[in-house]
Amino acid sequence: MQITERSHSQAYHAAIALAERRARHSYYDQHVIKDREAGYLVIDEGDHPLLPEWMIDAVVHTVAGTLIDEY
């Protein structure tokens, strides 16, 4: 059981790291989503005009996009 918890923790932290890297180059928030079958996924809010309810409920962490379009 401990190996499973460790692998989940590693996958979670890897997804957060990916979201942070992607957020540096995006106008949109990066959401870490927990999926039963796929584990942790990172989605760019800009790829989805309106997030479905099931996706909103599955968000476990969000990193704000850092690009600003002001000059």
Number of C-alpha atoms within 10 A of each C-alpha: 5 7 8 9 10 11 11 14 12 12 15 20 14 15 21 23 15 16 24 20 14 21 21 16 11 17 17 20 20 26 26 25 23 19 12 8 6 8 12 22 19 21 19 19 18 13 9 9 7 9 12 9 8 8 14 12 11 16 18 13 15 19 20 17 20 15 12 9 6 4 3
